[in-house]
Amino acid sequence: MKKVERINIIMRYINNRAHFTISEIMREFHISRSTAIRDIREIEALGMPLVAEVGRDGGYFVMRNSVLPVVRFTDSEVKALFIAFMATRNQQLPYLKSRQSLSEKLLGLISENQQEDLFLLNQILLFEGTNPHNPDLLDLADLPHPMLEKLIQLLLTDCYLFISINEQIYPVYLLHLYREKSAWLIEGFDLLDEKRRIYPVDLLTDVSPYPVKNRLSRKKILEKLSKQEEAANVILEVGPVAIAQFRKYHPVKASLSYTNPYQTTAVLKTYVHVDKPEEVDQITNWLLFLGGDLKVREMPAEVLKSIQSRLDLYSP
């Protein structure tokens, strides 16, 4: 690591801590005591307001409410940010309504040479859903559901919510907010039925805070869910090809446990409600997507029959 880059990272490291010592800097960045002391002195010279504490256990702390030096991005960090931003096109992510403004601000933070690199990357790199003839053209579906940002803002303060869907109101404790197959979904605990439910964000008409009184505690909710946990009824031994496919896409409730230190073999477990045809159809599609690099340990007859009927369609 270059010295300038190391000092930049050390500045961010110590600015995020109330107190630090030379020994901590040595261990964290694998440098000698003399190098750590020189770096700290250079950081002080750059204007970071450090205050030394005298004594056996002494160290440094950053003086708060002070003007800190500007953080500089390395070339690699700038490219990483820009490429990640490019990859969000047509992904229905919140807080990205003004992409042009965000791009201009990012470009304003960097040098002309870095700007030229980013312009070139913008012309060369294409991501899923990008129009190759006009990469800057965004699909109308790029904007997420208008309730998504409101939902996230509420979640930052409280996970107990009222959600409205089709003129019905549900009291919910939100467990996870996730995106699957280009759709945002709420995994929540229904506080009336006391069961785990999945709610599509696209169907939301309103969200509001749930009253503080008469709440079931998070601990009680997790206890009830653990008792309701469904045992896996699809268990597979998978090889490297299937593992690679799993990493590309897998249902949220599917889990993968590696069986060797090289992560080339694993056991895959999930649960499917065989009384729900849409779930059987979904798991069939996904298992075919994983490919043939797998061995069945356990699988419901309904799923096996569905896979066989799908394969029969392609038989001569």
Phi and psi restraints in degrees (value plus and minus 20) as a CYANA .aco file:
   2 LYS   PHI     -88.6   -48.6
   2 LYS   PSI     134.0   174.0
   3 LYS   PHI     -80.2   -40.2
   3 LYS   PSI     -64.8   -24.8
   4 VAL   PHI     -81.2   -41.2
   4 VAL   PSI     -61.9   -21.9
   5 GLU   PHI     -86.4   -46.4
   5 GLU   PSI     -60.8   -20.8
   6 ARG   PHI     -83.7   -43.7
   6 ARG   PSI     -63.6   -23.6
   7 ILE   PHI     -84.6   -44.6
   7 ILE   PSI     -59.5   -19.5
   8 ASN   PHI     -80.2   -40.2
   8 ASN   PSI     -63.0   -23.0
   9 ILE   PHI     -90.3   -50.3
   9 ILE   PSI     -59.3   -19.3
  10 ILE   PHI     -82.3   -42.3
  10 ILE   PSI     -58.9   -18.9
  11 MET   PHI     -79.6   -39.6
  11 MET   PSI     -64.4   -24.4
  12 ARG   PHI     -87.6   -47.6
  12 ARG   PSI     -57.6   -17.6
  13 TYR   PHI     -80.7   -40.7
  13 TYR   PSI     -69.8   -29.8
  14 ILE   PHI     -96.5   -56.5
  14 ILE   PSI     -45.6    -5.6
  15 ASN   PHI     -91.4   -51.4
  15 ASN   PSI     -40.3    -0.3
  16 ASN   PHI    -112.5   -72.5
  16 ASN   PSI     -12.6    27.4
  17 ARG   PHI    -147.9  -107.9
  17 ARG   PSI     125.4   165.4
  18 ALA   PHI     -92.8   -52.8
  18 ALA   PSI     -48.7    -8.7
  19 HIS   PHI    -173.7  -133.7
  19 HIS   PSI     126.5   166.5
  20 PHE   PHI    -172.3  -132.3
  20 PHE   PSI     141.9   181.9
  21 THR   PHI    -144.0  -104.0
  21 THR   PSI     145.0   185.0
  22 ILE   PHI     -80.8   -40.8
  22 ILE   PSI     -59.3   -19.3
  23 SER   PHI     -81.0   -41.0
  23 SER   PSI     -60.1   -20.1
  24 GLU   PHI     -83.3   -43.3
  24 GLU   PSI     -61.6   -21.6
  25 ILE   PHI     -84.1   -44.1
  25 ILE   PSI     -59.8   -19.8
  26 MET   PHI     -82.0   -42.0
  26 MET   PSI     -66.4   -26.4
  27 ARG   PHI     -88.8   -48.8
  27 ARG   PSI     -62.8   -22.8
  28 GLU   PHI     -87.1   -47.1
  28 GLU   PSI     -57.4   -17.4
  29 PHE   PHI    -132.4   -92.4
  29 PHE   PSI     -13.6    26.4
  30 HIS   PHI      34.7    74.7
  30 HIS   PSI      30.8    70.8
  31 ILE   PHI    -146.5  -106.5
  31 ILE   PSI     143.2   183.2
  32 SER   PHI     -96.3   -56.3
  32 SER   PSI     147.3   187.3
  33 ARG   PHI     -82.3   -42.3
  33 ARG   PSI     -62.9   -22.9
  34 SER   PHI     -84.2   -44.2
  34 SER   PSI     -60.2   -20.2
  35 THR   PHI     -84.7   -44.7
  35 THR   PSI     -62.3   -22.3
  36 ALA   PHI     -81.2   -41.2
  36 ALA   PSI     -62.6   -22.6
  37 ILE   PHI     -85.0   -45.0
  37 ILE   PSI     -63.1   -23.1
  38 ARG   PHI     -81.9   -41.9
  38 ARG   PSI     -62.0   -22.0
  39 ASP   PHI     -83.8   -43.8
  39 ASP   PSI     -60.8   -20.8
  40 ILE   PHI     -83.8   -43.8
  40 ILE   PSI     -60.3   -20.3
  41 ARG   PHI     -85.1   -45.1
  41 ARG   PSI     -58.9   -18.9
  42 GLU   PHI     -86.9   -46.9
  42 GLU   PSI     -56.8   -16.8
  43 ILE   PHI     -85.8   -45.8
  43 ILE   PSI     -59.7   -19.7
  44 GLU   PHI     -83.2   -43.2
  44 GLU   PSI     -60.2   -20.2
  45 ALA   PHI     -85.7   -45.7
  45 ALA   PSI     -48.1    -8.1
  46 LEU   PHI     -94.4   -54.4
  46 LEU   PSI     -32.1     7.9
  47 GLY   PHI      93.4   133.4
  47 GLY   PSI     -17.6    22.4
  48 MET   PHI     -94.1   -54.1
  48 MET   PSI     103.7   143.7
  49 PRO   PHI     -99.2   -59.2
  49 PRO   PSI      68.3   108.3
  50 LEU   PHI    -116.9   -76.9
  50 LEU   PSI     121.5   161.5
  51 VAL   PHI    -140.4  -100.4
  51 VAL   PSI     104.5   144.5
  52 ALA   PHI    -105.9   -65.9
  52 ALA   PSI     122.1   162.1
  53 GLU   PHI    -128.9   -88.9
  53 GLU   PSI     108.0   148.0
  54 VAL   PHI    -107.1   -67.1
  54 VAL   PSI     125.2   165.2
  55 GLY   PHI     114.2   154.2
  55 GLY   PSI     152.9   192.9
  56 ARG   PHI     -80.4   -40.4
  56 ARG   PSI     -61.1   -21.1
  57 ASP   PHI    -122.2   -82.2
  57 ASP   PSI       3.5    43.5
  58 GLY   PHI     -88.5   -48.5
  58 GLY   PSI     147.1   187.1
  59 GLY   PHI    -187.8  -147.8
  59 GLY   PSI    -158.0  -118.0
  60 TYR   PHI    -156.4  -116.4
  60 TYR   PSI     135.1   175.1
  61 PHE   PHI    -160.5  -120.5
  61 PHE   PSI     136.1   176.1
  62 VAL   PHI    -109.9   -69.9
  62 VAL   PSI     108.2   148.2
  63 MET   PHI     -88.3   -48.3
  63 MET   PSI      99.2   139.2
  64 ARG   PHI     -97.6   -57.6
  64 ARG   PSI     148.3   188.3
  65 ASN   PHI      37.1    77.1
  65 ASN   PSI      13.3    53.3
  66 SER   PHI    -138.8   -98.8
  66 SER   PSI     137.6   177.6
  67 VAL   PHI     -98.8   -58.8
  67 VAL   PSI      99.4   139.4
  68 LEU   PHI    -113.7   -73.7
  68 LEU   PSI     133.2   173.2
  69 PRO   PHI     -84.4   -44.4
  69 PRO   PSI     134.3   174.3
  70 VAL   PHI     -86.7   -46.7
  70 VAL   PSI     113.7   153.7
  71 VAL   PHI    -100.5   -60.5
  71 VAL   PSI     110.9   150.9
  72 ARG   PHI    -123.7   -83.7
  72 ARG   PSI     118.0   158.0
  73 PHE   PHI    -111.4   -71.4
  73 PHE   PSI     120.6   160.6
  74 THR   PHI     -96.9   -56.9
  74 THR   PSI     146.1   186.1
  75 ASP   PHI     -77.0   -37.0
  75 ASP   PSI     -63.4   -23.4
  76 SER   PHI     -85.1   -45.1
  76 SER   PSI     -59.0   -19.0
  77 GLU   PHI     -86.8   -46.8
  77 GLU   PSI     -60.0   -20.0
  78 VAL   PHI     -82.2   -42.2
  78 VAL   PSI     -66.1   -26.1
  79 LYS   PHI     -84.1   -44.1
  79 LYS   PSI     -58.4   -18.4
  80 ALA   PHI     -82.7   -42.7
  80 ALA   PSI     -63.6   -23.6
  81 LEU   PHI     -84.1   -44.1
  81 LEU   PSI     -65.0   -25.0
  82 PHE   PHI     -86.9   -46.9
  82 PHE   PSI     -64.1   -24.1
  83 ILE   PHI     -85.2   -45.2
  83 ILE   PSI     -60.8   -20.8
  84 ALA   PHI     -81.8   -41.8
  84 ALA   PSI     -59.0   -19.0
  85 PHE   PHI     -87.1   -47.1
  85 PHE   PSI     -61.5   -21.5
  86 MET   PHI     -81.1   -41.1
  86 MET   PSI     -58.6   -18.6
  87 ALA   PHI     -89.2   -49.2
  87 ALA   PSI     -32.5     7.5
  88 THR   PHI    -103.5   -63.5
  88 THR   PSI     -23.0    17.0
  89 ARG   PHI     -79.2   -39.2
  89 ARG   PSI     116.7   156.7
  90 ASN   PHI      38.5    78.5
  90 ASN   PSI      12.4    52.4
  91 GLN   PHI    -130.3   -90.3
  91 GLN   PSI     -18.0    22.0
  92 GLN   PHI      35.2    75.2
  92 GLN   PSI      29.4    69.4
  93 LEU   PHI    -118.4   -78.4
  93 LEU   PSI     126.7   166.7
  94 PRO   PHI     -93.9   -53.9
  94 PRO   PSI     143.1   183.1
  95 TYR   PHI      44.3    84.3
  95 TYR   PSI       2.5    42.5
  96 LEU   PHI    -141.1  -101.1
  96 LEU   PSI      13.1    53.1
  97 LYS   PHI     -87.5   -47.5
  97 LYS   PSI     -54.5   -14.5
  98 SER   PHI    -131.3   -91.3
  98 SER   PSI      53.6    93.6
  99 ARG   PHI     -84.1   -44.1
  99 ARG   PSI     -58.7   -18.7
 100 GLN   PHI     -80.9   -40.9
 100 GLN   PSI     -64.6   -24.6
 101 SER   PHI     -84.2   -44.2
 101 SER   PSI     -63.0   -23.0
 102 LEU   PHI     -83.7   -43.7
 102 LEU   PSI     -61.2   -21.2
 103 SER   PHI     -83.2   -43.2
 103 SER   PSI     -63.7   -23.7
 104 GLU   PHI     -84.0   -44.0
 104 GLU   PSI     -58.8   -18.8
 105 LYS   PHI     -86.9   -46.9
 105 LYS   PSI     -59.7   -19.7
 106 LEU   PHI     -84.2   -44.2
 106 LEU   PSI     -63.7   -23.7
 107 LEU   PHI     -85.0   -45.0
 107 LEU   PSI     -50.9   -10.9
 108 GLY   PHI     -91.2   -51.2
 108 GLY   PSI     -34.0     6.0
 109 LEU   PHI    -109.3   -69.3
 109 LEU   PSI     -28.8    11.2
 110 ILE   PHI    -141.0  -101.0
 110 ILE   PSI     149.8   189.8
 111 SER   PHI     -96.6   -56.6
 111 SER   PSI     148.5   188.5
 112 GLU   PHI     -83.5   -43.5
 112 GLU   PSI     -60.0   -20.0
 113 ASN   PHI     -81.7   -41.7
 113 ASN   PSI     -61.3   -21.3
 114 GLN   PHI     -86.2   -46.2
 114 GLN   PSI     -57.5   -17.5
 115 GLN   PHI     -81.3   -41.3
 115 GLN   PSI     -61.9   -21.9
 116 GLU   PHI     -83.1   -43.1
 116 GLU   PSI     -59.3   -19.3
 117 ASP   PHI     -82.2   -42.2
 117 ASP   PSI     -61.6   -21.6
 118 LEU   PHI     -89.6   -49.6
 118 LEU   PSI     -57.4   -17.4
 119 PHE   PHI     -81.7   -41.7
 119 PHE   PSI     -60.1   -20.1
 120 LEU   PHI     -86.5   -46.5
 120 LEU   PSI     -62.7   -22.7
 121 LEU   PHI     -81.0   -41.0
 121 LEU   PSI     -57.7   -17.7
 122 ASN   PHI     -83.6   -43.6
 122 ASN   PSI     -50.9   -10.9
 123 GLN   PHI    -101.3   -61.3
 123 GLN   PSI     -51.4   -11.4
 124 ILE   PHI    -107.8   -67.8
 124 ILE   PSI     -63.8   -23.8
 125 LEU   PHI    -103.8   -63.8
 125 LEU   PSI     113.7   153.7
 126 LEU   PHI    -144.9  -104.9
 126 LEU   PSI     121.7   161.7
 127 PHE   PHI    -141.1  -101.1
 127 PHE   PSI     146.3   186.3
 128 GLU   PHI     -73.8   -33.8
 128 GLU   PSI     111.9   151.9
 129 GLY   PHI      66.9   106.9
 129 GLY   PSI     -18.8    21.2
 130 THR   PHI    -110.1   -70.1
 130 THR   PSI     117.6   157.6
 131 ASN   PHI     -97.6   -57.6
 131 ASN   PSI      92.9   132.9
 132 PRO   PHI     -83.1   -43.1
 132 PRO   PSI     -44.9    -4.9
 133 HIS   PHI    -104.5   -64.5
 133 HIS   PSI     -37.8     2.2
 134 ASN   PHI    -172.3  -132.3
 134 ASN   PSI      62.6   102.6
 135 PRO   PHI     -78.9   -38.9
 135 PRO   PSI     -45.8    -5.8
 136 ASP   PHI    -102.2   -62.2
 136 ASP   PSI     -25.8    14.2
 137 LEU   PHI     -98.7   -58.7
 137 LEU   PSI     101.6   141.6
 138 LEU   PHI    -122.8   -82.8
 138 LEU   PSI     121.5   161.5
 139 ASP   PHI     -87.9   -47.9
 139 ASP   PSI     127.8   167.8
 140 LEU   PHI     -80.1   -40.1
 140 LEU   PSI     -47.4    -7.4
 141 ALA   PHI     -95.3   -55.3
 141 ALA   PSI     -19.0    21.0
 142 ASP   PHI     -84.1   -44.1
 142 ASP   PSI     -53.8   -13.8
 143 LEU   PHI     -97.9   -57.9
 143 LEU   PSI     112.6   152.6
 144 PRO   PHI     -94.5   -54.5
 144 PRO   PSI     152.9   192.9
 145 HIS   PHI     -78.7   -38.7
 145 HIS   PSI     116.6   156.6
 146 PRO   PHI     -79.1   -39.1
 146 PRO   PSI     -41.6    -1.6
 147 MET   PHI     -99.3   -59.3
 147 MET   PSI     -34.0     6.0
 148 LEU   PHI     -82.7   -42.7
 148 LEU   PSI     -67.6   -27.6
 149 GLU   PHI     -85.3   -45.3
 149 GLU   PSI     -60.0   -20.0
 150 LYS   PHI     -82.1   -42.1
 150 LYS   PSI     -61.5   -21.5
 151 LEU   PHI     -80.8   -40.8
 151 LEU   PSI     -66.4   -26.4
 152 ILE   PHI     -84.0   -44.0
 152 ILE   PSI     -61.2   -21.2
 153 GLN   PHI     -80.2   -40.2
 153 GLN   PSI     -61.3   -21.3
 154 LEU   PHI     -86.6   -46.6
 154 LEU   PSI     -58.6   -18.6
 155 LEU   PHI     -85.7   -45.7
 155 LEU   PSI     -45.4    -5.4
 156 LEU   PHI     -87.4   -47.4
 156 LEU   PSI     -39.0     1.0
 157 THR   PHI    -131.3   -91.3
 157 THR   PSI     -48.3    -8.3
 158 ASP   PHI    -182.3  -142.3
 158 ASP   PSI     121.5   161.5
 159 CYS   PHI    -118.4   -78.4
 159 CYS   PSI     -23.3    16.7
 160 TYR   PHI    -110.5   -70.5
 160 TYR   PSI      99.3   139.3
 161 LEU   PHI    -157.6  -117.6
 161 LEU   PSI     136.6   176.6
 162 PHE   PHI    -120.7   -80.7
 162 PHE   PSI     106.6   146.6
 163 ILE   PHI    -139.3   -99.3
 163 ILE   PSI     118.9   158.9
 164 SER   PHI    -128.4   -88.4
 164 SER   PSI     107.2   147.2
 165 ILE   PHI    -158.3  -118.3
 165 ILE   PSI     102.8   142.8
 166 ASN   PHI      30.6    70.6
 166 ASN   PSI      28.2    68.2
 167 GLU   PHI      45.7    85.7
 167 GLU   PSI      -8.1    31.9
 168 GLN   PHI    -131.2   -91.2
 168 GLN   PSI     123.1   163.1
 169 ILE   PHI    -132.0   -92.0
 169 ILE   PSI     110.1   150.1
 170 TYR   PHI    -139.8   -99.8
 170 TYR   PSI     107.6   147.6
 171 PRO   PHI    -102.3   -62.3
 171 PRO   PSI     104.6   144.6
 172 VAL   PHI    -155.6  -115.6
 172 VAL   PSI     120.7   160.7
 173 TYR   PHI    -120.7   -80.7
 173 TYR   PSI      95.5   135.5
 174 LEU   PHI     -98.9   -58.9
 174 LEU   PSI     103.8   143.8
 175 LEU   PHI    -110.6   -70.6
 175 LEU   PSI     -68.2   -28.2
 176 HIS   PHI    -168.5  -128.5
 176 HIS   PSI     128.6   168.6
 177 LEU   PHI    -136.4   -96.4
 177 LEU   PSI     100.0   140.0
 178 TYR   PHI    -162.2  -122.2
 178 TYR   PSI     145.0   185.0
 179 ARG   PHI    -138.1   -98.1
 179 ARG   PSI     106.3   146.3
 180 GLU   PHI    -161.1  -121.1
 180 GLU   PSI     109.5   149.5
 181 LYS   PHI      32.7    72.7
 181 LYS   PSI      28.4    68.4
 182 SER   PHI      44.2    84.2
 182 SER   PSI      -1.3    38.7
 183 ALA   PHI    -148.7  -108.7
 183 ALA   PSI     118.8   158.8
 184 TRP   PHI    -107.3   -67.3
 184 TRP   PSI     114.4   154.4
 185 LEU   PHI    -151.4  -111.4
 185 LEU   PSI     126.5   166.5
 186 ILE   PHI    -123.3   -83.3
 186 ILE   PSI     103.8   143.8
 187 GLU   PHI    -119.6   -79.6
 187 GLU   PSI      92.8   132.8
 188 GLY   PHI    -156.2  -116.2
 188 GLY   PSI     145.5   185.5
 189 PHE   PHI    -122.2   -82.2
 189 PHE   PSI      94.1   134.1
 190 ASP   PHI     -89.4   -49.4
 190 ASP   PSI      96.1   136.1
 191 LEU   PHI     -94.2   -54.2
 191 LEU   PSI     -32.8     7.2
 192 LEU   PHI    -110.5   -70.5
 192 LEU   PSI     -74.3   -34.3
 193 ASP   PHI     -98.6   -58.6
 193 ASP   PSI     -36.9     3.1
 194 GLU   PHI      36.6    76.6
 194 GLU   PSI      27.5    67.5
 195 LYS   PHI    -157.5  -117.5
 195 LYS   PSI     137.2   177.2
 196 ARG   PHI     -93.2   -53.2
 196 ARG   PSI     113.9   153.9
 197 ARG   PHI    -154.4  -114.4
 197 ARG   PSI     135.4   175.4
 198 ILE   PHI    -134.4   -94.4
 198 ILE   PSI     108.2   148.2
 199 TYR   PHI    -143.1  -103.1
 199 TYR   PSI     102.4   142.4
 200 PRO   PHI     -90.1   -50.1
 200 PRO   PSI     109.4   149.4
 201 VAL   PHI     -83.0   -43.0
 201 VAL   PSI     -52.3   -12.3
 202 ASP   PHI     -81.0   -41.0
 202 ASP   PSI     -40.8    -0.8
 203 LEU   PHI    -112.4   -72.4
 203 LEU   PSI     -25.9    14.1
 204 LEU   PHI     -87.5   -47.5
 204 LEU   PSI     116.4   156.4
 205 THR   PHI    -131.0   -91.0
 205 THR   PSI     -39.1     0.9
 206 ASP   PHI    -187.1  -147.1
 206 ASP   PSI     133.9   173.9
 207 VAL   PHI    -157.6  -117.6
 207 VAL   PSI     124.0   164.0
 208 SER   PHI    -172.2  -132.2
 208 SER   PSI     140.4   180.4
 209 PRO   PHI     -86.7   -46.7
 209 PRO   PSI     129.7   169.7
 210 TYR   PHI    -113.9   -73.9
 210 TYR   PSI     117.6   157.6
 211 PRO   PHI     -76.4   -36.4
 211 PRO   PSI     129.2   169.2
 212 VAL   PHI     -90.6   -50.6
 212 VAL   PSI     -53.9   -13.9
 213 LYS   PHI     -86.4   -46.4
 213 LYS   PSI     128.9   168.9
 214 ASN   PHI      38.3    78.3
 214 ASN   PSI      11.4    51.4
 215 ARG   PHI    -101.4   -61.4
 215 ARG   PSI     122.8   162.8
 216 LEU   PHI    -102.9   -62.9
 216 LEU   PSI     109.5   149.5
 217 SER   PHI     -87.4   -47.4
 217 SER   PSI     136.7   176.7
 218 ARG   PHI     -78.2   -38.2
 218 ARG   PSI     -58.9   -18.9
 219 LYS   PHI     -81.1   -41.1
 219 LYS   PSI     -64.8   -24.8
 220 LYS   PHI     -85.4   -45.4
 220 LYS   PSI     -58.7   -18.7
 221 ILE   PHI     -81.2   -41.2
 221 ILE   PSI     -66.9   -26.9
 222 LEU   PHI     -86.2   -46.2
 222 LEU   PSI     -54.0   -14.0
 223 GLU   PHI     -84.5   -44.5
 223 GLU   PSI     -64.1   -24.1
 224 LYS   PHI     -84.4   -44.4
 224 LYS   PSI     -60.0   -20.0
 225 LEU   PHI     -86.4   -46.4
 225 LEU   PSI     -58.7   -18.7
 226 SER   PHI     -84.5   -44.5
 226 SER   PSI     -53.4   -13.4
 227 LYS   PHI     -92.3   -52.3
 227 LYS   PSI     -48.1    -8.1
 228 GLN   PHI    -110.1   -70.1
 228 GLN   PSI     -23.9    16.1
 229 GLU   PHI     -75.0   -35.0
 229 GLU   PSI     109.7   149.7
 230 GLU   PHI    -107.8   -67.8
 230 GLU   PSI     114.2   154.2
 231 ALA   PHI     -90.9   -50.9
 231 ALA   PSI     122.2   162.2
 232 ALA   PHI     -81.1   -41.1
 232 ALA   PSI     112.8   152.8
 233 ASN   PHI    -137.5   -97.5
 233 ASN   PSI     -17.4    22.6
 234 VAL   PHI    -142.8  -102.8
 234 VAL   PSI      91.2   131.2
 235 ILE   PHI    -148.2  -108.2
 235 ILE   PSI     104.7   144.7
 236 LEU   PHI    -150.7  -110.7
 236 LEU   PSI     127.5   167.5
 237 GLU   PHI    -116.0   -76.0
 237 GLU   PSI     105.3   145.3
 238 VAL   PHI    -142.9  -102.9
 238 VAL   PSI     129.1   169.1
 239 GLY   PHI    -123.2   -83.2
 239 GLY   PSI    -192.0  -152.0
 240 PRO   PHI     -80.5   -40.5
 240 PRO   PSI     -57.2   -17.2
 241 VAL   PHI     -86.7   -46.7
 241 VAL   PSI     -66.6   -26.6
 242 ALA   PHI     -85.5   -45.5
 242 ALA   PSI     -55.1   -15.1
 243 ILE   PHI     -83.5   -43.5
 243 ILE   PSI     -62.3   -22.3
 244 ALA   PHI     -81.8   -41.8
 244 ALA   PSI     -60.5   -20.5
 245 GLN   PHI     -87.0   -47.0
 245 GLN   PSI     -59.3   -19.3
 246 PHE   PHI     -79.0   -39.0
 246 PHE   PSI     -61.9   -21.9
 247 ARG   PHI     -86.5   -46.5
 247 ARG   PSI     -48.9    -8.9
 248 LYS   PHI     -90.1   -50.1
 248 LYS   PSI     -61.4   -21.4
 249 TYR   PHI    -180.9  -140.9
 249 TYR   PSI     116.1   156.1
 250 HIS   PHI    -175.0  -135.0
 250 HIS   PSI     128.7   168.7
 251 PRO   PHI     -81.6   -41.6
 251 PRO   PSI     130.5   170.5
 252 VAL   PHI     -78.4   -38.4
 252 VAL   PSI     -56.7   -16.7
 253 LYS   PHI    -102.0   -62.0
 253 LYS   PSI     -22.0    18.0
 254 ALA   PHI    -104.5   -64.5
 254 ALA   PSI     117.7   157.7
 255 SER   PHI    -143.2  -103.2
 255 SER   PSI     130.3   170.3
 256 LEU   PHI    -147.0  -107.0
 256 LEU   PSI     105.3   145.3
 257 SER   PHI    -138.1   -98.1
 257 SER   PSI      95.8   135.8
 258 TYR   PHI     -90.9   -50.9
 258 TYR   PSI     122.0   162.0
 259 THR   PHI    -130.6   -90.6
 259 THR   PSI     -17.1    22.9
 260 ASN   PHI    -166.5  -126.5
 260 ASN   PSI     137.9   177.9
 261 PRO   PHI     -86.2   -46.2
 261 PRO   PSI     -35.1     4.9
 262 TYR   PHI    -110.6   -70.6
 262 TYR   PSI     -21.9    18.1
 263 GLN   PHI      36.9    76.9
 263 GLN   PSI      19.6    59.6
 264 THR   PHI    -126.0   -86.0
 264 THR   PSI     -31.6     8.4
 265 THR   PHI    -155.0  -115.0
 265 THR   PSI     130.3   170.3
 266 ALA   PHI    -179.3  -139.3
 266 ALA   PSI     148.9   188.9
 267 VAL   PHI    -132.7   -92.7
 267 VAL   PSI     106.5   146.5
 268 LEU   PHI    -126.5   -86.5
 268 LEU   PSI     111.9   151.9
 269 LYS   PHI    -150.9  -110.9
 269 LYS   PSI     121.2   161.2
 270 THR   PHI    -178.8  -138.8
 270 THR   PSI     155.9   195.9
 271 TYR   PHI    -148.8  -108.8
 271 TYR   PSI     119.1   159.1
 272 VAL   PHI    -150.5  -110.5
 272 VAL   PSI     115.0   155.0
 273 HIS   PHI    -101.1   -61.1
 273 HIS   PSI      85.2   125.2
 274 VAL   PHI     -89.9   -49.9
 274 VAL   PSI     -35.0     5.0
 275 ASP   PHI    -105.7   -65.7
 275 ASP   PSI     -19.3    20.7
 276 LYS   PHI    -134.2   -94.2
 276 LYS   PSI      83.5   123.5
 277 PRO   PHI     -76.1   -36.1
 277 PRO   PSI     -55.4   -15.4
 278 GLU   PHI     -86.0   -46.0
 278 GLU   PSI     -54.1   -14.1
 279 GLU   PHI     -90.7   -50.7
 279 GLU   PSI     -61.6   -21.6
 280 VAL   PHI     -81.6   -41.6
 280 VAL   PSI     -60.1   -20.1
 281 ASP   PHI     -86.0   -46.0
 281 ASP   PSI     -60.9   -20.9
 282 GLN   PHI     -85.0   -45.0
 282 GLN   PSI     -64.0   -24.0
 283 ILE   PHI     -88.2   -48.2
 283 ILE   PSI     -53.1   -13.1
 284 THR   PHI     -82.4   -42.4
 284 THR   PSI     -68.1   -28.1
 285 ASN   PHI     -78.8   -38.8
 285 ASN   PSI     -62.2   -22.2
 286 TRP   PHI     -89.9   -49.9
 286 TRP   PSI     -61.3   -21.3
 287 LEU   PHI     -84.1   -44.1
 287 LEU   PSI     -57.6   -17.6
 288 LEU   PHI     -86.9   -46.9
 288 LEU   PSI     -53.3   -13.3
 289 PHE   PHI     -84.7   -44.7
 289 PHE   PSI     -55.4   -15.4
 290 LEU   PHI     -85.3   -45.3
 290 LEU   PSI     -47.6    -7.6
 291 GLY   PHI      72.3   112.3
 291 GLY   PSI    -187.4  -147.4
 292 GLY   PHI    -111.9   -71.9
 292 GLY   PSI     -19.0    21.0
 293 ASP   PHI    -103.8   -63.8
 293 ASP   PSI      36.0    76.0
 294 LEU   PHI    -173.2  -133.2
 294 LEU   PSI     139.0   179.0
 295 LYS   PHI    -151.7  -111.7
 295 LYS   PSI     110.9   150.9
 296 VAL   PHI    -101.3   -61.3
 296 VAL   PSI     104.7   144.7
 297 ARG   PHI    -115.0   -75.0
 297 ARG   PSI     -63.0   -23.0
 298 GLU   PHI    -170.8  -130.8
 298 GLU   PSI     115.0   155.0
 299 MET   PHI    -181.4  -141.4
 299 MET   PSI     114.9   154.9
 300 PRO   PHI     -81.8   -41.8
 300 PRO   PSI     126.9   166.9
 301 ALA   PHI     -79.7   -39.7
 301 ALA   PSI     -52.3   -12.3
 302 GLU   PHI     -83.6   -43.6
 302 GLU   PSI     -57.6   -17.6
 303 VAL   PHI     -92.8   -52.8
 303 VAL   PSI     -62.8   -22.8
 304 LEU   PHI     -80.0   -40.0
 304 LEU   PSI     -61.3   -21.3
 305 LYS   PHI     -85.0   -45.0
 305 LYS   PSI     -58.7   -18.7
 306 SER   PHI     -85.5   -45.5
 306 SER   PSI     -61.8   -21.8
 307 ILE   PHI     -84.2   -44.2
 307 ILE   PSI     -64.3   -24.3
 308 GLN   PHI     -82.9   -42.9
 308 GLN   PSI     -62.2   -22.2
 309 SER   PHI     -85.9   -45.9
 309 SER   PSI     -53.5   -13.5
 310 ARG   PHI     -87.8   -47.8
 310 ARG   PSI     -61.6   -21.6
 311 LEU   PHI     -86.5   -46.5
 311 LEU   PSI     -55.2   -15.2
 312 ASP   PHI     -81.6   -41.6
 312 ASP   PSI     -47.4    -7.4
 313 LEU   PHI     -84.9   -44.9
 313 LEU   PSI     -47.6    -7.6
 314 TYR   PHI    -118.5   -78.5
 314 TYR   PSI     -18.6    21.4
 315 SER   PHI     -94.9   -54.9
 315 SER   PSI     125.5   165.5
